[in-house]
Amino acid sequence: MTLASFLAYSAALGVAAAIPGPGVTALVARALGSGFRSSFAMLLGLLLGDLFYLTAAVLGLAFVAQQFGMVFTVIKWFGVLYLAWLGWRFWREGITPENIEAGRMRGGLLSTFLGGLTLTLGNPKTMVFYLAVTPTVIDLNSITAYDYVVLAAITAVVLTIVLLPYLALASRARGFLSSPRALKVLNRTAGTFMVGAAAAIAARH
């Protein structure tokens, strides 16, 4: 691959990642409710999901994905249920001054990481980018092992650069929310975002 090909991929990925979708929505809602550490675990899960689809595209697994569509459908609906469950938790319980001081809501980092991974694997936007858009940007048939490593590194760097500001700003916003009324608005907003993201994924084919 040439430098121009790497730059074209970086630009396409950056634009796609910057467009708010279910992943960004879920990440922001998690950061609002649980702070930087927990939401960063979700970011890593989102990133791993992207790397999975990049690998699938490089290995020519688009055909396999079409043949085993039921597997991806199950993953998609698992992600929808996960987001809906998170939305329900925010709406019913949410965060309180006590768990703001503690720095996180209930829920381990592993479950948050797996939630981010599942969300990406079930997100049609991610599937379309890697299995349909990426082949138009780079020549997948000529990729070497070195090219793949570079593409994976570019994917990690670009997604981190694009998503980290969302995460950091949402985490910082939690520090300004101390009144019960503000916390209630935060919880209901985060819950609505989560359910909205679930509905967006469920509605896409």
MODELLER restraints for C-alpha pairs under 7 A, 6 or more apart:
rsr = mdl.restraints
at = mdl.atoms
rsr.add(forms.Gaussian(group=physical.xy_distance, feature=features.Distance(at['CA:1:A'], at['CA:143:A']), mean=6.59, stdev=0.5))
rsr.add(forms.Gaussian(group=physical.xy_distance, feature=features.Distance(at['CA:1:A'], at['CA:147:A']), mean=6.50, stdev=0.5))
rsr.add(forms.Gaussian(group=physical.xy_distance, feature=features.Distance(at['CA:5:A'], at['CA:138:A']), mean=5.88, stdev=0.5))
rsr.add(forms.Gaussian(group=physical.xy_distance, feature=features.Distance(at['CA:8:A'], at['CA:137:A']), mean=6.47, stdev=0.5))
rsr.add(forms.Gaussian(group=physical.xy_distance, feature=features.Distance(at['CA:9:A'], at['CA:137:A']), mean=6.15, stdev=0.5))
rsr.add(forms.Gaussian(group=physical.xy_distance, feature=features.Distance(at['CA:9:A'], at['CA:138:A']), mean=6.92, stdev=0.5))
rsr.add(forms.Gaussian(group=physical.xy_distance, feature=features.Distance(at['CA:10:A'], at['CA:154:A']), mean=6.67, stdev=0.5))
rsr.add(forms.Gaussian(group=physical.xy_distance, feature=features.Distance(at['CA:10:A'], at['CA:158:A']), mean=6.90, stdev=0.5))
rsr.add(forms.Gaussian(group=physical.xy_distance, feature=features.Distance(at['CA:14:A'], at['CA:158:A']), mean=6.11, stdev=0.5))
rsr.add(forms.Gaussian(group=physical.xy_distance, feature=features.Distance(at['CA:14:A'], at['CA:162:A']), mean=6.87, stdev=0.5))
rsr.add(forms.Gaussian(group=physical.xy_distance, feature=features.Distance(at['CA:17:A'], at['CA:159:A']), mean=6.61, stdev=0.5))
rsr.add(forms.Gaussian(group=physical.xy_distance, feature=features.Distance(at['CA:17:A'], at['CA:162:A']), mean=6.70, stdev=0.5))
rsr.add(forms.Gaussian(group=physical.xy_distance, feature=features.Distance(at['CA:18:A'], at['CA:162:A']), mean=6.10, stdev=0.5))
rsr.add(forms.Gaussian(group=physical.xy_distance, feature=features.Distance(at['CA:22:A'], at['CA:197:A']), mean=4.58, stdev=0.5))
rsr.add(forms.Gaussian(group=physical.xy_distance, feature=features.Distance(at['CA:23:A'], at['CA:119:A']), mean=6.89, stdev=0.5))
rsr.add(forms.Gaussian(group=physical.xy_distance, feature=features.Distance(at['CA:23:A'], at['CA:120:A']), mean=6.85, stdev=0.5))
rsr.add(forms.Gaussian(group=physical.xy_distance, feature=features.Distance(at['CA:25:A'], at['CA:193:A']), mean=6.27, stdev=0.5))
rsr.add(forms.Gaussian(group=physical.xy_distance, feature=features.Distance(at['CA:25:A'], at['CA:194:A']), mean=6.90, stdev=0.5))
rsr.add(forms.Gaussian(group=physical.xy_distance, feature=features.Distance(at['CA:25:A'], at['CA:197:A']), mean=6.51, stdev=0.5))
rsr.add(forms.Gaussian(group=physical.xy_distance, feature=features.Distance(at['CA:26:A'], at['CA:194:A']), mean=5.74, stdev=0.5))
rsr.add(forms.Gaussian(group=physical.xy_distance, feature=features.Distance(at['CA:26:A'], at['CA:197:A']), mean=6.91, stdev=0.5))
rsr.add(forms.Gaussian(group=physical.xy_distance, feature=features.Distance(at['CA:27:A'], at['CA:39:A']), mean=6.10, stdev=0.5))
rsr.add(forms.Gaussian(group=physical.xy_distance, feature=features.Distance(at['CA:27:A'], at['CA:42:A']), mean=6.76, stdev=0.5))
rsr.add(forms.Gaussian(group=physical.xy_distance, feature=features.Distance(at['CA:27:A'], at['CA:43:A']), mean=6.93, stdev=0.5))
rsr.add(forms.Gaussian(group=physical.xy_distance, feature=features.Distance(at['CA:27:A'], at['CA:167:A']), mean=6.63, stdev=0.5))
rsr.add(forms.Gaussian(group=physical.xy_distance, feature=features.Distance(at['CA:28:A'], at['CA:166:A']), mean=6.30, stdev=0.5))
rsr.add(forms.Gaussian(group=physical.xy_distance, feature=features.Distance(at['CA:28:A'], at['CA:167:A']), mean=5.81, stdev=0.5))
rsr.add(forms.Gaussian(group=physical.xy_distance, feature=features.Distance(at['CA:28:A'], at['CA:170:A']), mean=5.86, stdev=0.5))
rsr.add(forms.Gaussian(group=physical.xy_distance, feature=features.Distance(at['CA:29:A'], at['CA:190:A']), mean=4.74, stdev=0.5))
rsr.add(forms.Gaussian(group=physical.xy_distance, feature=features.Distance(at['CA:29:A'], at['CA:193:A']), mean=6.71, stdev=0.5))
rsr.add(forms.Gaussian(group=physical.xy_distance, feature=features.Distance(at['CA:29:A'], at['CA:194:A']), mean=6.79, stdev=0.5))
rsr.add(forms.Gaussian(group=physical.xy_distance, feature=features.Distance(at['CA:30:A'], at['CA:39:A']), mean=5.49, stdev=0.5))
rsr.add(forms.Gaussian(group=physical.xy_distance, feature=features.Distance(at['CA:31:A'], at['CA:39:A']), mean=5.00, stdev=0.5))
rsr.add(forms.Gaussian(group=physical.xy_distance, feature=features.Distance(at['CA:31:A'], at['CA:167:A']), mean=5.85, stdev=0.5))
rsr.add(forms.Gaussian(group=physical.xy_distance, feature=features.Distance(at['CA:31:A'], at['CA:170:A']), mean=5.56, stdev=0.5))
rsr.add(forms.Gaussian(group=physical.xy_distance, feature=features.Distance(at['CA:31:A'], at['CA:171:A']), mean=5.03, stdev=0.5))
rsr.add(forms.Gaussian(group=physical.xy_distance, feature=features.Distance(at['CA:32:A'], at['CA:170:A']), mean=5.29, stdev=0.5))
rsr.add(forms.Gaussian(group=physical.xy_distance, feature=features.Distance(at['CA:32:A'], at['CA:171:A']), mean=5.50, stdev=0.5))
rsr.add(forms.Gaussian(group=physical.xy_distance, feature=features.Distance(at['CA:32:A'], at['CA:174:A']), mean=5.85, stdev=0.5))
rsr.add(forms.Gaussian(group=physical.xy_distance, feature=features.Distance(at['CA:33:A'], at['CA:94:A']), mean=6.91, stdev=0.5))
rsr.add(forms.Gaussian(group=physical.xy_distance, feature=features.Distance(at['CA:33:A'], at['CA:95:A']), mean=6.03, stdev=0.5))
rsr.add(forms.Gaussian(group=physical.xy_distance, feature=features.Distance(at['CA:33:A'], at['CA:105:A']), mean=6.84, stdev=0.5))
rsr.add(forms.Gaussian(group=physical.xy_distance, feature=features.Distance(at['CA:34:A'], at['CA:103:A']), mean=6.75, stdev=0.5))
rsr.add(forms.Gaussian(group=physical.xy_distance, feature=features.Distance(at['CA:34:A'], at['CA:104:A']), mean=4.34, stdev=0.5))
rsr.add(forms.Gaussian(group=physical.xy_distance, feature=features.Distance(at['CA:34:A'], at['CA:105:A']), mean=5.16, stdev=0.5))
rsr.add(forms.Gaussian(group=physical.xy_distance, feature=features.Distance(at['CA:35:A'], at['CA:103:A']), mean=6.39, stdev=0.5))
rsr.add(forms.Gaussian(group=physical.xy_distance, feature=features.Distance(at['CA:35:A'], at['CA:104:A']), mean=6.02, stdev=0.5))
rsr.add(forms.Gaussian(group=physical.xy_distance, feature=features.Distance(at['CA:35:A'], at['CA:171:A']), mean=4.85, stdev=0.5))
rsr.add(forms.Gaussian(group=physical.xy_distance, feature=features.Distance(at['CA:36:A'], at['CA:167:A']), mean=6.73, stdev=0.5))
rsr.add(forms.Gaussian(group=physical.xy_distance, feature=features.Distance(at['CA:36:A'], at['CA:168:A']), mean=6.63, stdev=0.5))
rsr.add(forms.Gaussian(group=physical.xy_distance, feature=features.Distance(at['CA:36:A'], at['CA:171:A']), mean=5.42, stdev=0.5))
rsr.add(forms.Gaussian(group=physical.xy_distance, feature=features.Distance(at['CA:38:A'], at['CA:109:A']), mean=5.86, stdev=0.5))
rsr.add(forms.Gaussian(group=physical.xy_distance, feature=features.Distance(at['CA:38:A'], at['CA:112:A']), mean=6.74, stdev=0.5))
rsr.add(forms.Gaussian(group=physical.xy_distance, feature=features.Distance(at['CA:39:A'], at['CA:167:A']), mean=6.90, stdev=0.5))
rsr.add(forms.Gaussian(group=physical.xy_distance, feature=features.Distance(at['CA:41:A'], at['CA:109:A']), mean=5.96, stdev=0.5))
rsr.add(forms.Gaussian(group=physical.xy_distance, feature=features.Distance(at['CA:41:A'], at['CA:112:A']), mean=6.12, stdev=0.5))
rsr.add(forms.Gaussian(group=physical.xy_distance, feature=features.Distance(at['CA:41:A'], at['CA:113:A']), mean=4.85, stdev=0.5))
rsr.add(forms.Gaussian(group=physical.xy_distance, feature=features.Distance(at['CA:42:A'], at['CA:112:A']), mean=5.30, stdev=0.5))
rsr.add(forms.Gaussian(group=physical.xy_distance, feature=features.Distance(at['CA:42:A'], at['CA:113:A']), mean=4.51, stdev=0.5))
rsr.add(forms.Gaussian(group=physical.xy_distance, feature=features.Distance(at['CA:42:A'], at['CA:115:A']), mean=6.72, stdev=0.5))
rsr.add(forms.Gaussian(group=physical.xy_distance, feature=features.Distance(at['CA:42:A'], at['CA:116:A']), mean=4.57, stdev=0.5))
rsr.add(forms.Gaussian(group=physical.xy_distance, feature=features.Distance(at['CA:43:A'], at['CA:116:A']), mean=6.52, stdev=0.5))
rsr.add(forms.Gaussian(group=physical.xy_distance, feature=features.Distance(at['CA:44:A'], at['CA:113:A']), mean=6.43, stdev=0.5))
rsr.add(forms.Gaussian(group=physical.xy_distance, feature=features.Distance(at['CA:45:A'], at['CA:113:A']), mean=4.60, stdev=0.5))
rsr.add(forms.Gaussian(group=physical.xy_distance, feature=features.Distance(at['CA:45:A'], at['CA:114:A']), mean=5.96, stdev=0.5))
rsr.add(forms.Gaussian(group=physical.xy_distance, feature=features.Distance(at['CA:45:A'], at['CA:116:A']), mean=4.34, stdev=0.5))
rsr.add(forms.Gaussian(group=physical.xy_distance, feature=features.Distance(at['CA:45:A'], at['CA:117:A']), mean=4.08, stdev=0.5))
rsr.add(forms.Gaussian(group=physical.xy_distance, feature=features.Distance(at['CA:46:A'], at['CA:116:A']), mean=4.76, stdev=0.5))
rsr.add(forms.Gaussian(group=physical.xy_distance, feature=features.Distance(at['CA:46:A'], at['CA:117:A']), mean=4.97, stdev=0.5))
rsr.add(forms.Gaussian(group=physical.xy_distance, feature=features.Distance(at['CA:46:A'], at['CA:120:A']), mean=5.42, stdev=0.5))
rsr.add(forms.Gaussian(group=physical.xy_distance, feature=features.Distance(at['CA:47:A'], at['CA:156:A']), mean=6.52, stdev=0.5))
rsr.add(forms.Gaussian(group=physical.xy_distance, feature=features.Distance(at['CA:48:A'], at['CA:117:A']), mean=6.31, stdev=0.5))
rsr.add(forms.Gaussian(group=physical.xy_distance, feature=features.Distance(at['CA:49:A'], at['CA:117:A']), mean=5.10, stdev=0.5))
rsr.add(forms.Gaussian(group=physical.xy_distance, feature=features.Distance(at['CA:49:A'], at['CA:120:A']), mean=5.21, stdev=0.5))
rsr.add(forms.Gaussian(group=physical.xy_distance, feature=features.Distance(at['CA:49:A'], at['CA:121:A']), mean=5.55, stdev=0.5))
rsr.add(forms.Gaussian(group=physical.xy_distance, feature=features.Distance(at['CA:50:A'], at['CA:120:A']), mean=6.82, stdev=0.5))
rsr.add(forms.Gaussian(group=physical.xy_distance, feature=features.Distance(at['CA:51:A'], at['CA:152:A']), mean=6.50, stdev=0.5))
rsr.add(forms.Gaussian(group=physical.xy_distance, feature=features.Distance(at['CA:53:A'], at['CA:127:A']), mean=6.84, stdev=0.5))
rsr.add(forms.Gaussian(group=physical.xy_distance, feature=features.Distance(at['CA:53:A'], at['CA:130:A']), mean=5.90, stdev=0.5))
rsr.add(forms.Gaussian(group=physical.xy_distance, feature=features.Distance(at['CA:54:A'], at['CA:130:A']), mean=5.85, stdev=0.5))
rsr.add(forms.Gaussian(group=physical.xy_distance, feature=features.Distance(at['CA:56:A'], at['CA:62:A']), mean=6.73, stdev=0.5))
rsr.add(forms.Gaussian(group=physical.xy_distance, feature=features.Distance(at['CA:57:A'], at['CA:130:A']), mean=6.10, stdev=0.5))
rsr.add(forms.Gaussian(group=physical.xy_distance, feature=features.Distance(at['CA:57:A'], at['CA:131:A']), mean=5.54, stdev=0.5))
rsr.add(forms.Gaussian(group=physical.xy_distance, feature=features.Distance(at['CA:58:A'], at['CA:140:A']), mean=5.70, stdev=0.5))
rsr.add(forms.Gaussian(group=physical.xy_distance, feature=features.Distance(at['CA:62:A'], at['CA:131:A']), mean=5.88, stdev=0.5))
rsr.add(forms.Gaussian(group=physical.xy_distance, feature=features.Distance(at['CA:72:A'], at['CA:122:A']), mean=6.61, stdev=0.5))
rsr.add(forms.Gaussian(group=physical.xy_distance, feature=features.Distance(at['CA:75:A'], at['CA:118:A']), mean=6.62, stdev=0.5))
rsr.add(forms.Gaussian(group=physical.xy_distance, feature=features.Distance(at['CA:75:A'], at['CA:121:A']), mean=6.63, stdev=0.5))
rsr.add(forms.Gaussian(group=physical.xy_distance, feature=features.Distance(at['CA:75:A'], at['CA:122:A']), mean=5.27, stdev=0.5))
rsr.add(forms.Gaussian(group=physical.xy_distance, feature=features.Distance(at['CA:76:A'], at['CA:121:A']), mean=6.87, stdev=0.5))
rsr.add(forms.Gaussian(group=physical.xy_distance, feature=features.Distance(at['CA:76:A'], at['CA:122:A']), mean=3.56, stdev=0.5))
rsr.add(forms.Gaussian(group=physical.xy_distance, feature=features.Distance(at['CA:76:A'], at['CA:123:A']), mean=6.54, stdev=0.5))
rsr.add(forms.Gaussian(group=physical.xy_distance, feature=features.Distance(at['CA:79:A'], at['CA:118:A']), mean=5.40, stdev=0.5))
rsr.add(forms.Gaussian(group=physical.xy_distance, feature=features.Distance(at['CA:79:A'], at['CA:119:A']), mean=4.80, stdev=0.5))
rsr.add(forms.Gaussian(group=physical.xy_distance, feature=features.Distance(at['CA:79:A'], at['CA:122:A']), mean=5.90, stdev=0.5))
rsr.add(forms.Gaussian(group=physical.xy_distance, feature=features.Distance(at['CA:80:A'], at['CA:198:A']), mean=4.63, stdev=0.5))
rsr.add(forms.Gaussian(group=physical.xy_distance, feature=features.Distance(at['CA:80:A'], at['CA:201:A']), mean=6.62, stdev=0.5))
rsr.add(forms.Gaussian(group=physical.xy_distance, feature=features.Distance(at['CA:80:A'], at['CA:202:A']), mean=6.44, stdev=0.5))
rsr.add(forms.Gaussian(group=physical.xy_distance, feature=features.Distance(at['CA:82:A'], at['CA:115:A']), mean=6.88, stdev=0.5))
rsr.add(forms.Gaussian(group=physical.xy_distance, feature=features.Distance(at['CA:83:A'], at['CA:194:A']), mean=5.50, stdev=0.5))
rsr.add(forms.Gaussian(group=physical.xy_distance, feature=features.Distance(at['CA:83:A'], at['CA:195:A']), mean=6.25, stdev=0.5))
rsr.add(forms.Gaussian(group=physical.xy_distance, feature=features.Distance(at['CA:83:A'], at['CA:198:A']), mean=5.45, stdev=0.5))
rsr.add(forms.Gaussian(group=physical.xy_distance, feature=features.Distance(at['CA:84:A'], at['CA:194:A']), mean=6.32, stdev=0.5))
rsr.add(forms.Gaussian(group=physical.xy_distance, feature=features.Distance(at['CA:84:A'], at['CA:195:A']), mean=4.95, stdev=0.5))
rsr.add(forms.Gaussian(group=physical.xy_distance, feature=features.Distance(at['CA:84:A'], at['CA:198:A']), mean=5.88, stdev=0.5))
rsr.add(forms.Gaussian(group=physical.xy_distance, feature=features.Distance(at['CA:86:A'], at['CA:194:A']), mean=6.60, stdev=0.5))
rsr.add(forms.Gaussian(group=physical.xy_distance, feature=features.Distance(at['CA:87:A'], at['CA:190:A']), mean=6.95, stdev=0.5))
rsr.add(forms.Gaussian(group=physical.xy_distance, feature=features.Distance(at['CA:87:A'], at['CA:191:A']), mean=3.84, stdev=0.5))
rsr.add(forms.Gaussian(group=physical.xy_distance, feature=features.Distance(at['CA:87:A'], at['CA:192:A']), mean=6.32, stdev=0.5))
rsr.add(forms.Gaussian(group=physical.xy_distance, feature=features.Distance(at['CA:87:A'], at['CA:194:A']), mean=4.77, stdev=0.5))
rsr.add(forms.Gaussian(group=physical.xy_distance, feature=features.Distance(at['CA:87:A'], at['CA:195:A']), mean=5.28, stdev=0.5))
rsr.add(forms.Gaussian(group=physical.xy_distance, feature=features.Distance(at['CA:88:A'], at['CA:191:A']), mean=6.27, stdev=0.5))
rsr.add(forms.Gaussian(group=physical.xy_distance, feature=features.Distance(at['CA:90:A'], at['CA:187:A']), mean=5.19, stdev=0.5))
rsr.add(forms.Gaussian(group=physical.xy_distance, feature=features.Distance(at['CA:90:A'], at['CA:188:A']), mean=6.61, stdev=0.5))
rsr.add(forms.Gaussian(group=physical.xy_distance, feature=features.Distance(at['CA:90:A'], at['CA:190:A']), mean=6.50, stdev=0.5))
rsr.add(forms.Gaussian(group=physical.xy_distance, feature=features.Distance(at['CA:90:A'], at['CA:191:A']), mean=4.82, stdev=0.5))
rsr.add(forms.Gaussian(group=physical.xy_distance, feature=features.Distance(at['CA:91:A'], at['CA:187:A']), mean=5.78, stdev=0.5))
rsr.add(forms.Gaussian(group=physical.xy_distance, feature=features.Distance(at['CA:91:A'], at['CA:188:A']), mean=5.15, stdev=0.5))
rsr.add(forms.Gaussian(group=physical.xy_distance, feature=features.Distance(at['CA:91:A'], at['CA:191:A']), mean=5.17, stdev=0.5))
rsr.add(forms.Gaussian(group=physical.xy_distance, feature=features.Distance(at['CA:94:A'], at['CA:187:A']), mean=4.99, stdev=0.5))
rsr.add(forms.Gaussian(group=physical.xy_distance, feature=features.Distance(at['CA:95:A'], at['CA:105:A']), mean=6.66, stdev=0.5))
rsr.add(forms.Gaussian(group=physical.xy_distance, feature=features.Distance(at['CA:95:A'], at['CA:183:A']), mean=6.92, stdev=0.5))
rsr.add(forms.Gaussian(group=physical.xy_distance, feature=features.Distance(at['CA:95:A'], at['CA:187:A']), mean=6.65, stdev=0.5))
rsr.add(forms.Gaussian(group=physical.xy_distance, feature=features.Distance(at['CA:96:A'], at['CA:183:A']), mean=6.88, stdev=0.5))
rsr.add(forms.Gaussian(group=physical.xy_distance, feature=features.Distance(at['CA:97:A'], at['CA:178:A']), mean=6.63, stdev=0.5))
rsr.add(forms.Gaussian(group=physical.xy_distance, feature=features.Distance(at['CA:99:A'], at['CA:105:A']), mean=6.01, stdev=0.5))
rsr.add(forms.Gaussian(group=physical.xy_distance, feature=features.Distance(at['CA:120:A'], at['CA:126:A']), mean=6.61, stdev=0.5))
rsr.add(forms.Gaussian(group=physical.xy_distance, feature=features.Distance(at['CA:123:A'], at['CA:201:A']), mean=6.15, stdev=0.5))
rsr.add(forms.Gaussian(group=physical.xy_distance, feature=features.Distance(at['CA:124:A'], at['CA:204:A']), mean=6.72, stdev=0.5))
rsr.add(forms.Gaussian(group=physical.xy_distance, feature=features.Distance(at['CA:177:A'], at['CA:183:A']), mean=6.06, stdev=0.5))
